Amino acid sequence: MNALIRGMIAITRPFSQRLGPCELNGMLIGALTGFMFCVVWLMGKAFTPVAYPLWLYIALVLALFCWGALFALLCGPLRYAASTVAGPLLINALLTSTLTVYLCNLSGQPLLFFLIGMLVGLLVGRLLCRYCRKPTQRTKEG
């Protein structure tokens, strides 16, 4: 697990100054999901798209795995409070993993799964950052 955490920190170091935390977490989730789905795809030796219920199960399992890995990274060495990162990280993991596995399954090119995952994670993270920073509107009833 320490090697995984060190690898995640090494991947995000060049991007940490330019991107927000949602985007960085999304990129890591997408990269992990793309890599793990590539491993599952290549171990299956079928090289055909995965059927609907199976790819959804794979996406959910990978989302939970990525959530746990990033939760350990953020709450362990980076010392974030667990209550502040658990919910947003879970939403990011579910959206990013589901979209990554869906798009990778459509493309059928296992060598591109890692890059597809990083791009999907970046876009989902950017959308989540914009949504979370948007001020909520109050009603006039007060």
Backbone hydrogen bonds, N-H to C=O, Kabsch-Sander energy under -0.5 kcal/mol:
donor,donor_aa,acceptor,acceptor_aa,energy
5,I,1,M,-2.2
6,R,2,N,-2.6
7,G,3,A,-2.2
8,M,4,L,-2.1
9,I,5,I,-2.2
10,A,6,R,-2.1
11,I,7,G,-2.1
12,T,8,M,-2.0
13,R,9,I,-1.3
15,F,12,T,-0.6
16,S,12,T,-1.4
16,S,13,R,-0.5
18,R,15,F,-0.9
19,L,15,F,-2.0
24,L,20,G,-2.2
25,N,21,P,-2.5
26,G,22,C,-2.4
27,M,23,E,-2.5
28,L,24,L,-2.3
29,I,25,N,-2.7
30,G,26,G,-2.8
31,A,27,M,-2.6
32,L,28,L,-2.6
33,T,29,I,-2.7
34,G,30,G,-2.9
35,F,31,A,-2.4
36,M,32,L,-2.7
37,F,33,T,-2.7
38,C,34,G,-1.9
39,V,35,F,-2.0
40,V,36,M,-2.4
41,W,37,F,-2.8
42,L,38,C,-2.7
43,M,39,V,-2.1
44,G,40,V,-1.4
45,K,41,W,-0.7
47,F,41,W,-0.5
55,W,51,A,-2.3
56,L,52,Y,-1.7
57,Y,53,P,-2.0
58,I,54,L,-2.5
59,A,55,W,-2.2
60,L,56,L,-2.2
61,V,57,Y,-2.4
62,L,58,I,-2.6
63,A,59,A,-2.2
64,L,60,L,-2.1
65,F,61,V,-2.2
66,C,62,L,-2.8
67,W,63,A,-2.5
68,G,64,L,-2.3
69,A,65,F,-2.4
70,L,66,C,-2.7
71,F,67,W,-2.5
72,A,68,G,-2.2
73,L,69,A,-1.8
74,L,70,L,-3.0
75,C,71,F,-2.5
76,G,72,A,-1.6
78,L,73,L,-1.7
79,R,76,G,-0.7
80,Y,74,L,-2.9
84,T,81,A,-0.9
85,V,81,A,-1.1
86,A,82,A,-1.8
89,L,85,V,-1.8
90,L,86,A,-1.8
91,I,87,G,-2.2
92,N,88,P,-2.3
93,A,89,L,-2.5
94,L,90,L,-2.6
95,L,91,I,-2.4
96,T,92,N,-2.6
97,S,93,A,-2.4
98,T,94,L,-1.9
99,L,95,L,-2.3
100,T,96,T,-2.5
101,V,97,S,-2.6
102,Y,98,T,-2.1
103,L,99,L,-2.6
104,C,100,T,-2.7
105,N,101,V,-2.3
106,L,102,Y,-1.9
107,S,103,L,-2.3
108,G,104,C,-2.4
112,L,109,Q,-2.0
113,F,110,P,-0.9
116,I,112,L,-2.8
117,G,113,F,-2.4
118,M,114,F,-2.1
119,L,115,L,-2.4
120,V,116,I,-2.7
121,G,117,G,-2.6
122,L,118,M,-2.2
123,L,119,L,-2.4
124,V,120,V,-2.9
125,G,121,G,-2.5
126,R,122,L,-2.2
127,L,123,L,-2.3
128,L,124,V,-2.5
129,C,125,G,-2.4
130,R,126,R,-2.2
131,Y,127,L,-2.4
132,C,128,L,-2.5
133,R,129,C,-1.8
134,K,130,R,-0.9
142,G,139,T,-0.8
